[in-house]
Amino acid sequence: MTDTPQYKRVLLKLSGEALMGELDYGIDPKMVSRIAREIKTVQELGVQVCLVVGAGNIFRGMTGVASGFDRTSADHMGMLATVMNSIAIQNALEQEGVDTRVQSAFPIASVCEPYIRRKAIRHMEKGRVVVFAAGTGNPFFTTDTAAALRAAEMGCDGLLKGTQVDGVYTADPKTDPTAEKYDRLDYHTVLTKDLKVLDASAIALARENDIPIVVFSIHKPGEFARVMCGSGEFTIICKE
């Protein structure tokens, strides 16, 4: 691996489940600390980093709807759960000595900053990590869409999706041993094959703004930095 990163500014999208570690629910401090160290390593390469995190480890909006919640109420609950996850990541990063700001899509002034695009960019230019909480601030949109939206607004040249597996496969490799991994895909193929990497609106946003999506395993120690430098195991989704 070279020490030269392939990107100058990236957004890392994490699922809420990534924060559970070995737990069945909630936030595993050891896992959050490890992710913080991964982010610190990438930042030390000279890369500006921002994040969006999901809420599946605490409350998933669509699960709430299936249980009888109104969709708007369920999505608002999910957005609030992302704020909790974002504060946990901020705490872990600052324990590693990384100056971090949380910006929420809806105002929670006593807890974190409101989302202000120019301020977020300035934070990154000053070497701070920015964690975008509360999704887009609107119901009916996922944190995947929020990640693509913020990546476009921040002028990121890469959207990194840290997942449970080391790329995009033809099927779930955990349940189908014949599943084959893609090394490279274009946006159109992901949409037409409905590969479920990110939701369709997120893929479309990335395509419109020509932001490559890199899918890798967040569970492999050191993989974030390796992928940033062009090695490691990953799938890249970009133009043909």
Phi, psi and omega in degrees: 000132172279166178264013181262112181290149180278345184229153180262326179219126183229155169249127177261120176260122178243141172281157175299325180299333180298336182273353183284334183059237180269001182277164176268347185198149172088207188242124176266110182304325180295318180293318180297321178296321179294318178298320178299320179294324177297317180294318179301317180300317179292318180298324180292345174282353181098013182267136173276129188237135168228164187223153164229134180236144178279194184224013186298341178282346182241304181205124178254124185305314183292329175294321177298320178298317179297335180272358176113001177287148168297139186301316181296315178298316180297318180292323176296321177297318177297320179296320177295324178296327177294330177295317177301314179297320181295320179293323177298317179293318178302314180300315181294320179295318182289332173292336176271003179086016181258116179296127189223144175235139171256129175240126182259142179291338168236146192292128170225070196302329183279352184246318184204173180284153169286157178288118174228115188305307184297324179292321179297316178298318180297320177303313181294322177297333178271005177090015178266151171270138178245129177251119181269118183253165175069027175058224176273352185089002182235142173292165178074007175236137182273170175288340172298313178297320177300320180297314179294321179296311180294323178299319178292315182295325181278353183070033180291145176259012174196142174244112183260124179253107178274116187237191180277341182236170190267030178154196180257132182242164178292337177206177179290113183293344179284335182245342182235102182294346180269359181299136180250143183271139173270135173273327183212140178220157170255161185304317183300317181296319179300318181289314184290326178272357178051056188282355172063030176288303171229167179287164189300321181293327177293316178298317181296319178297316179297319180296314181299329183255008177054048178256114177294143178251126180245120183254124182213172180270121178283350184273351177273116180304131178081359186289326180303312180294319180298316180296320179300330181263010172091004176246198182079185181252124181196168169241133177251135178245121185206192177293160179298000000 
